[in-house]
């Protein structure tokens, strides 16, 4: 602690108390560094602290996400479900924080307002909303790829007099538990049918008097297939933890799936149908990540699977007019995040659920008692905004980050991020972005990939300390080469055609639209191979001084 006139001085500041942030804080402290963690929440948890909406759960297998359990930090942890719900996930993160004893390093209920690099002192001056300042050699972001909630900008949105909230700020009671889950007799509108909306809608439908799903664009959704885990299941999983961890590190996204080596065109229509049926019945992301290897490269291959999933939607939704509105026509399958659902399509078979197609009739404005759509008033009592997040860079954009000579990060990344290894940006020395743009963790199983990245950064900082280096930043050539390769590789995929959360879209004054990827698509193994090569070659590509 310090008085108001003197800064807190530490080796590193870590922003974020989610699974990656608390692990980075733990590793640095264990290696003898002084660390201050900062988070706006009142405890650890990250996304599992903020997102407490009904239906919120993992779309990664619990045991494959659970790095802290796999590595022995909380070895006796027992998962109750194949895909753990939010409450269980928050208990998991809290248990890991207890085991690592990291809370004592954190300042909770605190936001970082600004972080300015002091050229002469080679330190970061970080200003907190408490009015305090912190001086740190290293400024490390662990804010996560989906933490900056995004509200739509509709006319009159603040005029609505009923209950309205973003899904990541779901009402809670005095004990912090979910509140307002009983919508009996109420008219509820849910705006958004992405991964969050798809989880919320079936549960709200069970109690709402009337539920109006305000759909901007439909998504390709497939069954989650969640099941309980017995004691016998958990005993087997625990014995296999080393194998599971080593296996997921070999897959592109650290999920427990690997792609079929064939192209879709190499098998007969009958074989494809049988294969797709197996994948559709498989729990989790198998249908997205275990399919034919050219799914996101070949339009023909993608269409085979899209047609299959569209057929499933038509089978599950009784009203075929509604079914057709739920089938995407604006993006290939898997080019956006595939929402994992439980009885989502069946919700539309309920008499109290109504699909409102905003493509056919867009929102005009919000008013005191509802929303005007296509010139007609839809009266509602509750509006749930499941409108997503400013992906990957959103949380960083909301901090005034300035590097050498006062250069603002938001300006440096105006047309899209420029990075080296997705970890650093030139002219911002000693600033590391974990699970940030262009690295191997944002488009990945964050539970594993974020932890592996924290370990790598820790080793780099130890290397610098051992050799007396004070600062690190990318060389101009290394940053340019990495960034060019990121954009080039992404453009080869069908994902480049979408406006998913991993795309930064910039509308220029001259009318041009610049679209830049925020993620690395080369796969986790290749990313880690490259990082290890850089480390072995004395951190080649970084300017160490």
Secondary structure as UniProt FT lines:
FT   TURN            4..5
FT   STRAND          8..15
FT   HELIX           19..30
FT   TURN            31..32
FT   STRAND          35..38
FT   HELIX           47..50
FT   TURN            54..55
FT   HELIX           62..65
FT   HELIX           67..70
FT   TURN            71..76
FT   HELIX           86..100
FT   HELIX           103..105
FT   STRAND          106..107
FT   STRAND          112..118
FT   TURN            119..122
FT   STRAND          123..128
FT   TURN            129..130
FT   STRAND          133..141
FT   TURN            155..159
FT   STRAND          163..166
FT   HELIX           167..169
FT   TURN            174..175
FT   TURN            184..185
FT   STRAND          187..191
FT   HELIX           195..207
FT   STRAND          210..215
FT   STRAND          222..223
FT   HELIX           231..239
FT   HELIX           241..248
FT   TURN            249..250
FT   TURN            252..253
FT   HELIX           264..266
FT   HELIX           269..281
FT   TURN            284..285
FT   HELIX           286..289
FT   TURN            293..297
FT   HELIX           299..316
FT   HELIX           320..325
FT   TURN            333..334
FT   STRAND          340..341
FT   HELIX           344..347
FT   TURN            348..349
FT   TURN            351..352
FT   STRAND          353..357
FT   TURN            358..360
FT   STRAND          363..367
FT   TURN            368..369
FT   STRAND          370..373
FT   TURN            374..375
FT   STRAND          376..379
FT   STRAND          382..385
FT   TURN            391..393
FT   HELIX           394..397
FT   STRAND          400..402
FT   HELIX           404..406
FT   HELIX           409..412
FT   TURN            413..415
FT   TURN            421..423
FT   TURN            426..427
FT   TURN            429..430
FT   STRAND          431..433
FT   TURN            434..435
FT   TURN            437..438
FT   TURN            440..443
FT   HELIX           446..467
FT   STRAND          472..474
FT   HELIX           476..491
FT   HELIX           494..497
FT   TURN            501..502
FT   STRAND          503..507
FT   TURN            509..510
FT   STRAND          513..517
FT   HELIX           524..536
FT   TURN            537..538
FT   TURN            540..541
FT   STRAND          542..544
//
